[in-house]
Amino acid sequence: MAKKARQRISYVLELDHSSCGGHRLGVNGLAVDRDNAILYSGGRDGVICAWDLNLDLNSHDPERVASRGAKPRPTTKFRASTQAHTHWVNDIVLAANNTALVSASSDLTVKVWRPELGDTEPHTIGQHADYVKCVATPNSADWVASGGLDRKIYLWDLNGKGKSLEIDVRGEDVSEKASVYAMSVGRNILASGGPESIVRLWDPKSGKRITKLVGHTDNIRAIMMNEAGDTVMTASSDQTVKVWSVTAGRCMYTLTMHNDSVWSLFSEDPDLAVFYSSDRSGLIVKTDTRGTVEMDEGLSVAVAQEHDGVNKVVACGDYIWTATSSSSINRWTNVETGPDAQLPEAFRHLRASSPVSRSRKPSAASVEGSGKNEIPAKSILRISNTAAFPPELNGSSESNLTPGALPRKGSELMVDPIVPVIEPIHHLPEETIEGQNGLVKHKLLNDRRRVLTLDTAGDVLLWDLIRCEVIQRFGKKHLEDVEPEVNTLEAVAPWCSIDTSSGNLTVVLEPFNCFDAEMYADELILPEPVEFREDQRINLGRWILRYLFAKLIDEEIKRDEAHRLKLNEAVERRHAATRLNPPTTIMMPSPDAQGYESSDSPVATPRANGANFPMTPGLAIGVATPAPNLPGVPEKTATTNSPLEKRPSQQLPRSSGEDYFSGGISSADPPPKSATTTAGADQTATKEEIPKSPVETKDKDKDTAKSPSTPFGKKFRMGMSFGTKKLGRSASTSIEKPSTAEEKPEENKSESSSNHEKEIDDNFRGVIQKVHNDYEKQLLENPDNLVETKITPALPIDAPVLKLPPGTKVIIQEETSGGSANLYRGTVMSVGVDADIIEEKAPMWLGEVLLTNTIPQKDPVKVSFVLHPWKDSLPSIATADGNNRLNANRMLRVKKILGYVAERIDPQPEEPEPGALKPEEYLELYCNEQLLPNTMSLATLRAHIWKGGSDVVLCYKANGRKEIPKELPQPTLEDPVVSDPGAQTTIPPIATVT
């Protein structure tokens, strides 16, 4: 079975709507509906917009064109828009008689939008394995062709029937540059081109290759085909436009009116006699070859000059529209280039004398026209290197335009041609369709919860990734200048990635690291106070996922209640039947019998969003508190059926390798071989550790048993106890329990084999199936007991309540060879309604996090450090062999290290006096001679204070508030090896292992 592709969760933060409609980033695609006077645009923000032009595009106004847009024109109005894609829209095309708009995107999809039919959202009709670069369709056809970087061309049915044809562009050549960047479709022919600089012709019915046209020397960026299908026009990054004969299979003309990479071509002429082209320098050119025998004798005019490269040019009626890397779209007045074109007198004379263009007889109006509206000489471009009109200008031949000029003498040197200065006719557009501001740059701050962004207007914003909103605005500043003002001295594990390529702030959560980052709960600023445990940490990934999908959790709890109601109805019927037919004898079950359940176990269904949750026993345990055994109380006091273990929400403690509170500070050096211990002792020591916050993890008992390292496996008792006034460990964490948990499945193997044989889906629904299977198993084992819920979402104490903006978008994606493909897209408000889709598309790990509060287990990252007294002012805590190398979880705070030091140099009685100073109140910790804050973590001081790769060197000293003895107290001599698993052991929260 093929390995399932990795899935990720993304969410998009809402941007302010500064104006109604418009793009936030550059525009890549344009299309005009002539009959309805609608302009469509596709942008790099993934948005498709429709604009009402309020123009008559079916009539020609020679007077207005001649006056070059002097008359005021009605402004364009925003009509509609849709967030069609999550990545760049690379191309759009009108299809099916202008009733459907098809878009190609870098999110790998091809979509169709029918706004006139009431569609608010586009529908996906096809998908590639890499970026989709272009789409094309013949007139009145019910299919569209798409090409992409996956070297494939697909034909898609517009009515949703899927793929009708697939063409592998590589063919037998297996070219690495066979990506499809441009495409055009005729009646019976399809042309494609790309980085390999070859134009390939295909049969769109069979998919077979007809021929290939070789001649370009760089990437082919645009292709057009005439209505008859016998002529192909291509534009390339080699700065040329070529015209090919399909029947002859060769290039007929090479047009060189551009001096930069040609990016776009457009024509409405069935014979391509009039066409428009644009290049990387921003030049827009109109070429007219009507009435000429040879194409290179046509007229080529520089119409306008944009500030950026023109990605797309379209023309209709008397207007031209251009799209660039700006979010705005410009409209220009078209230029008359037909027989009535007003050319300079010298040019009219030369053109009239040309034998191939005499058929173009100018009208009297053009001959007698004033110089005001004539096309300037500097705006006329030489269409090709072989064109006779206009003549090539150089330093000694400009006089060729003037009668009576002296010819060059034979003995004179040929002067290098001077590139003429091109002067476009229009310097300013007739109208600008304004776009909005999109994000173009970002900086993730050290706390990895806040992001600085810069938008296209130059404004700097500060975002909160957890609250999904802007928290501060800095106006027009440099992002680099603002960063020092808001950045903090922190080191947090990477848990998300930021993407602003679509102009929006997108946060991407990957399953391999989205649960790595934590923050201390006492650093939170919440609208409503929550009573947290001491030094409790909040997992950032679990926190945001809990409330991105809060509506989904609500829906799943409702469905679970309905499902259990049906199951419990059968149990109630059996109870009713028993009451009607009471047995003559009653068998009392033994407390040790399997399946016996305590009557004090409450039945409660947790509600989503943190409403009236019952407090789980594990939450009452201070996570930084030791768990000593009470004298005289055996550890085997909890049975497998105790209420603490029956509750679905009960969370088992992690092993010592999972949390610094349980593992504490341990020796960074391996223990001497003489200090050996049995496997039983290792397990005993491991189970003595202190539990973390109640988080369900996968295979806890199994992973604990096979843990490669047990920091507390070998201990010296220091002759003192620590924190015995704190709460002890729950009896449910008995050291005997793992063996019971491991043996129980063996005993019930035959009973539960049928349950294990049931296959579950490898998706979100699989988690629900496992829960339902557990219900069935529970009914088989205890048919008279009501089924209790096993849907246990994270409680508010682990994930404080968030109220996210309703427009926050939620996206589920799947990794593909070319990037990522969208499986689902919605908002935080729609995830509940879309529960069925999410159950099918979302990964299983998401279901486990949301419904069972289970996050994937991962070994914590530890930091090694050395503790020294400051200038020998206090006793050393090194062991007898001089070892003072230690390691601990990267999140361990300075105050915990000071507590560890105080335990060894200033032991306190089991019942400290009222008002006694805490260790952090009379001790200080230094690194590189810098006083460390008590709340700083090991990771932060290593990254920002120590700034090195070796062991961190820390020095402790007294601040004078308390007198500390100059010598260490003598430890009580006890056996350092625990050989009896049942022996009573007092474990300090932070202990060394020698």
Protein Blocks (a to p, Z undefined) as FASTA:
>chain_A
ZZddddddddddddddfbggdifbdcfbdcddfklopacdddfkopacdddekpafkbcc
fklmmnnomaccdddddfbdcdfbfbdcfbdcdeehhiaccdddfkopacdddfknopab
dcdfbdcfbdcfbdcddehiabdcdddfkopacdddfklnapfbdcdfklmnopaklccf
bdcddfkbccdddfkopacdddfknopafbdcdfbabdcfbdcddfkopaccdddfkopa
cdddfklopafbdcfkbcbdcfbdcdfbfnlmaccdddfkopacdddfehiablklcccd
dfbacfbdcfbdcdehjbccdddfbfbdcddddddfbfklccdfklmmmmmmpmklmmmc
cdfklmmpcfklpccfklpccfbfkbcbdcdddfklmmmmpghiacddfkbccddddddd
dddfblbdfbdcddddddfbdcddfkopaccdddfkopacdddfklopafbdebjadfkl
mmmmmpccdddddfbdcdfknopacddddfklmmmpccdfklpccfbdcdddehiacdfk
lmmmmmmmmmmmmmmmmmmmmmmmmmmmmmmmmmmmmmmmccfbdcdddfkbghiacfkl
ccddddehhiaiacdfklmpcfkbccdddehiafklbcfkbfklmpmklccdddfklpfk
lnmpadfbdcdfklgcdfklmmmmmmmpccddddddehkllmmmmombdfklpccdehia
ehklpccddfklpfklmmmmmmmmmmmmmmmmmmmmpccddbfklmmmmmmmmmmmmmmm
mmmbccddfbdcddfklmccddddfklccddddddfklpadfbdcdfklmmmmmmmmmmm
pcfklmmmmmnopacdddddddddddddehhlaccfbdfkopacdcddfklcfklmmmmm
mmmmmccdfbdcehiacfklmgccdeehiacdfkbcfklmmmmmnopabdcddddddehl
accdfbdcddddddfbdfbfkbccdddfbdcdZZ
